[in-house]
Amino acid sequence: MGNGELGAFLRSCRAARTPEDAGVVYSGRRKVPGLRREEVAVLAGVNADYYTRLEQGRETRPSPQVLDALCRALDLDPDTREHLYRLAGATPEDISAPTSRAVSPELRQLMDGYPHTPAFVLDPVLNVLATNALADALFSPFRVADNLARMTFLDPAAPLFYARWDWTAQATVANLRVATGFPAQQPGLRALVAELSEGSTRFRELWETHQVRGKTREPKHLVHPDVGPLTLTYQAFDVRGAPGQQLIIYHAEPATPSAHALALLSSLHATRTADA
């Protein structure tokens, strides 16, 4: 994503931090809603000219001490803090090679052992690398279940499938932003961002916010055309032996309408597969 990513990210964080939240005393009208560069510099205890160079991309390797100070000044949460460190090259890469798209036979066998819950494998760019049968059934409204970001922003099924589409869109972009901290390890990211930016105005707007967020535990609210509304929780597991891959398992609370709907979806999918 280039060295300018660090400066753009800092500008976004600064714009989101209000003087009131930061305890900055000021008088008169302000030209910007967030903090001024000079105010961030004072809060972080760094030279104002040095901080300006960081935002302008003329300084790209701040020390860990400076990064710690900026994190405090900008009140960054753990996901955003980690992303800042990665953009600055101040943490060791924990992925030494591009994430493999190959999913091991053992992991596929494990996924197939969950016939009553959707399971699939993602890479950091949100490519869907493998699915079990119920995940195939769940994602069947989409033309191609190949990448969660592409599905969310470019597939016409998405606004109907995701009951909270705009929330899903924000979370998807925030997840995708994490991958910009590993530019050498995610060679497909630039092309994906270009494709989504060209095809979706909403994606472009959200991408420019520079928000970063790892996966949360908030329930997924979905609407499947075959079985109706579904409320699913999920767990995400890092795949040992395949850095960058995550196993995602969706789950419906037992004895709920969503559990019954998943069971019906599984039955319908099995019948259609047998008849095909």
C-alpha positions in Angstrom: 0.0 0.0 0.0 3.0 2.3 0.1 4.6 4.6 2.7 1.8 7.1 2.4 -0.5 4.7 4.2 1.1 5.6 7.5 0.5 9.4 7.1 -3.1 8.8 5.8 -3.8 6.6 8.8 -2.5 9.2 11.3 -4.6 11.9 9.7 -7.7 9.8 9.9 -7.0 9.0 13.6 -6.4 12.7 14.3 -9.6 13.8 12.6 -11.6 11.3 14.7 -10.1 12.5 18.1 -12.1 15.5 19.4 -10.5 18.2 21.5 -13.1 17.6 24.2 -12.2 13.8 24.4 -8.5 14.7 24.5 -8.9 17.3 27.2 -7.5 20.1 24.9 -8.6 23.6 26.0 -9.2 26.0 23.1 -11.2 29.1 22.3 -12.8 30.5 19.1 -13.9 28.6 16.0 -11.9 25.7 14.7 -11.3 24.8 11.0 -11.1 21.1 11.7 -13.4 18.8 13.7 -10.6 16.8 15.2 -7.3 17.7 16.7 -4.7 19.9 15.0 -1.3 18.5 14.2 0.3 20.8 16.8 -2.1 19.5 19.5 -1.3 15.8 18.7 2.4 16.7 18.9 1.9 18.3 22.3 -0.2 15.4 23.7 2.4 12.9 22.4 5.4 14.9 23.6 7.0 15.0 20.1 8.3 17.8 17.9 5.5 19.4 15.8 7.6 19.5 12.7 8.5 15.8 13.2 4.8 14.8 13.5 4.0 16.9 10.4 6.6 14.9 8.5 5.0 11.7 9.6 1.6 12.7 8.3 3.1 14.0 5.0 5.0 10.7 4.4 8.5 12.3 4.7 9.2 10.3 7.9 8.1 6.7 7.8 10.0 4.9 10.6 9.1 6.4 14.0 10.5 4.6 17.0 8.4 2.4 19.2 8.6 5.1 21.9 7.1 7.6 19.5 4.4 5.2 18.4 3.5 4.5 22.0 3.1 8.2 22.6 1.0 8.6 19.5 -1.2 5.7 20.6 -1.9 7.4 23.9 -2.4 10.8 22.4 -4.9 9.5 19.8 -6.5 7.0 22.3 -6.1 4.0 19.9 -7.8 0.7 20.7 -5.7 -2.5 20.5 -6.6 -3.3 16.8 -5.9 0.2 15.7 -2.7 0.3 17.7 -1.4 -2.9 16.2 -2.2 -1.6 12.7 -0.3 1.6 13.3 2.8 -0.4 14.4 2.6 -2.5 11.3 2.3 0.4 9.0 5.4 1.9 10.6 7.4 -1.3 10.3 7.9 -1.3 14.0 6.8 -4.9 14.8 8.2 -8.1 13.4 6.1 -9.7 10.6 4.4 -12.8 11.9 3.6 -13.8 8.4 6.8 -14.4 6.5 5.3 -15.4 3.2 2.1 -14.7 1.3 -0.8 -16.5 2.9 -1.3 -19.9 1.2 -4.5 -20.4 -0.7 -4.2 -24.2 -0.1 -6.3 -25.6 2.7 -5.0 -28.8 4.1 -7.0 -32.0 3.7 -7.0 -32.4 7.4 -8.7 -29.0 7.9 -11.2 -29.8 5.1 -12.0 -33.1 6.9 -12.6 -31.2 10.1 -14.9 -28.7 8.5 -16.9 -31.5 6.9 -17.3 -33.0 10.4 -19.6 -30.0 11.2 -22.7 -30.9 9.1 -25.0 -28.8 11.2 -23.1 -25.5 11.2 -21.5 -23.4 8.4 -17.7 -23.5 8.4 -15.3 -21.8 6.0 -11.7 -20.6 5.8 -10.6 -17.1 5.1 -7.3 -15.4 4.3 -6.5 -11.8 5.5 -7.9 -10.3 2.2 -11.2 -12.1 3.0 -10.9 -14.6 0.2 -13.0 -17.7 0.9 -10.5 -20.5 0.6 -12.7 -23.5 1.6 -16.3 -24.2 2.7 -18.3 -27.1 4.1 -21.7 -28.1 2.7 -23.7 -25.9 5.0 -21.6 -22.8 4.3 -22.2 -23.5 0.5 -25.9 -23.6 1.3 -25.7 -20.4 3.4 -23.9 -18.4 0.7 -26.0 -19.8 -2.2 -27.8 -16.5 -2.8 -24.5 -15.0 -4.0 -23.3 -15.4 -7.6 -19.9 -16.6 -6.4 -18.8 -17.0 -2.8 -15.2 -16.1 -3.4 -14.4 -13.1 -1.3 -16.5 -11.6 1.5 -15.7 -8.0 0.6 -16.5 -8.5 -3.1 -19.7 -10.3 -2.1 -20.7 -7.5 0.3 -20.1 -4.6 -2.1 -20.5 -5.9 -5.6 -23.1 -8.7 -5.4 -26.7 -7.6 -5.7 -27.8 -10.3 -3.2 -25.9 -8.6 -0.4 -28.4 -5.9 0.7 -31.1 -8.6 1.1 -28.9 -11.2 2.6 -27.3 -9.0 5.3 -30.1 -7.6 7.4 -27.7 -4.9 8.7 -26.0 -4.3 5.4 -24.3 -1.0 6.3 -23.0 -2.3 9.6 -21.7 -5.4 7.7 -20.1 -3.1 5.1 -18.3 -1.1 7.8 -17.1 -4.2 9.6 -15.9 -5.7 6.3 -13.8 -2.7 5.4 -12.4 -2.4 8.9 -11.4 -6.1 8.7 -9.8 -5.6 5.2 -7.8 -2.6 6.4 -5.9 -4.9 8.8 -4.3 -6.5 5.7 -2.7 -3.2 4.7 -0.2 -3.8 7.6 1.1 -6.8 5.6 1.5 -5.4 2.1 4.3 -7.8 1.0 2.3 -10.8 2.3 -1.0 -9.9 0.6 -0.2 -9.3 -3.1 -3.9 -9.4 -4.1 -5.0 -6.6 -1.8 -4.2 -3.7 -4.1 -6.1 -5.2 -7.0 -9.1 -6.0 -4.8 -9.2 -2.5 -3.3 -9.1 -1.0 -6.9 -11.9 -3.3 -8.0 -14.1 -2.5 -5.0 -13.4 1.2 -5.3 -14.4 1.3 -8.9 -17.5 -0.7 -8.3 -18.8 0.7 -5.1 -19.1 4.3 -3.9 -19.9 3.2 -0.4 -16.7 1.1 -0.3 -14.6 4.1 -1.4 -16.2 6.2 1.4 -15.5 3.6 4.1 -12.0 2.9 2.8 -11.0 6.5 3.2 -12.0 6.4 6.9 -9.0 4.1 7.6 -10.9 2.4 10.4 -9.3 -0.9 11.5 -11.0 -3.7 13.4 -10.3 -7.3 13.9 -13.2 -9.8 14.0 -15.7 -9.1 16.7 -18.2 -11.5 18.4 -21.3 -9.6 17.4 -24.1 -11.8 16.0 -24.6 -12.0 12.3 -28.1 -11.1 11.2 -28.9 -12.7 7.9 -31.9 -13.3 5.7 -31.7 -16.4 3.5 -34.3 -16.6 0.6 -35.0 -20.3 1.4 -35.4 -20.3 5.1 -35.8 -16.6 6.2 -34.1 -14.7 9.1 -31.0 -16.2 10.8 -29.2 -14.9 13.8 -25.8 -16.6 14.1 -22.8 -16.1 16.4 -19.4 -17.2 15.3 -15.9 -18.2 16.4 -12.7 -17.5 14.5 -9.6 -19.7 14.8 -6.1 -19.1 13.5 -4.9 -22.1 11.5 -1.7 -23.5 12.8 0.7 -24.3 10.0 -1.0 -21.9 7.6 -0.3 -18.3 8.9 -2.9 -15.9 7.8 -5.7 -18.4 7.4 -8.7 -18.4 9.8 -11.3 -21.0 10.3 -14.7 -19.4 10.8 -17.6 -21.4 12.4 -21.1 -20.0 12.5 -23.4 -21.2 15.2 -27.1 -20.9 16.0 -28.4 -21.0 19.6 -29.9 -24.5 20.1 -33.7 -24.8 20.0 -34.1 -21.3 18.4 -35.8 -20.4 15.1 -32.4 -19.8 13.7 -31.3 -23.4 14.6 -34.4 -24.8 13.0 -33.8 -22.6 9.9 -30.2 -23.9 9.6 -31.4 -27.5 9.9 -34.0 -26.9 7.2 -31.3 -25.2 5.0 -29.1 -28.2 5.5 -31.9 -30.6 4.5 -32.8 -28.5 1.4 -29.2 -28.4 0.3 -28.7 -32.1 0.7 -31.8 -32.8 -1.3 -30.7 -30.5 -4.1 -27.2 -31.9 -4.2 -28.6 -35.5 -4.4 -31.0 -34.5 -7.3 -28.3 -32.7 -9.2 
